[in-house]
């Protein structure tokens, strides 16, 4: 009976740990970047990414032209340490009725954002931003 109890407790702890890994988080932030990579090319662009509540906005200046793309955030999961800038946050979003994915990753080497557009009028491929600054709101 004691072995069964220990086994059940171990499974319960394991499952609770898995739930913590995938929990929804509330985090608002503003990111800046000087360029992004697409299909192996680096493109100079002043970019600002703002996530506030249920919206994520990408503002860019490329060749003197300013563009703004707004997404509706459907889900946000992950773990992030605001003190160290380490972790990963994944936002599932919609744009023009199509699903897009935003992935913020923070490591000892720095922060990056990978933005994947789903079925919208954008160049295909993953947009990868090296993040210069992050501010929490």
Secondary structure, 3 states (H helix, E strand, C coil): CHHHHHHHHHHHHHHHHHHHHCCECCCCEEEEEEEEEECCEEEEEEEEEEEECCEEEEEEEECCEEEEEEEEEEEEEEEEECCCCEEEEEEEEEECCEEEEEEEEEECCEEEEEEECCCCCCCCCEEEEEECEEEEC
